């Protein structure tokens, strides 16, 4: 990564479907001063995000902790800030690193972790992802 580039980190687990869709939506419109990094809780998630357009990838607990601390923007499912989220793939240390990171966070609400966010509209996942990408691009333009 070039020193003058800002980091947008997409985090995901399981098969990386949410992260891959975010990478696909963002990679073609990414401002040149930004780099899109994929960080998965497992190899499958990382591979899916890389295939979808992320420029670099890393995998595992340490990669999540390390990259969350260095991110300017973090995107991913809401389970990333929950200890034992994403069916146990998110360790308490990972959840703490992501939730405690100074980066702006754009989290996709999903009910698969048993968390419901009051005040959110009931939308299809694709609509949440489009909104997340639009919000990310807006923040990157600042």
Buried (B, 14 or more C-beta within 10 A) or exposed (E): EEEEBBBBBBBBBBBBBBBBBBBBBBBEEBEEEBBBBBBBBBEBBBBBBBBBBBBBBBBBBEBBBBBBEEBBBBBBBBBBBBEBBBEEBBBEEBBBBBBEBEBBBBBBBBEEBEBEEEEEEEEEBEEBBBBBBBBBBEEBEE
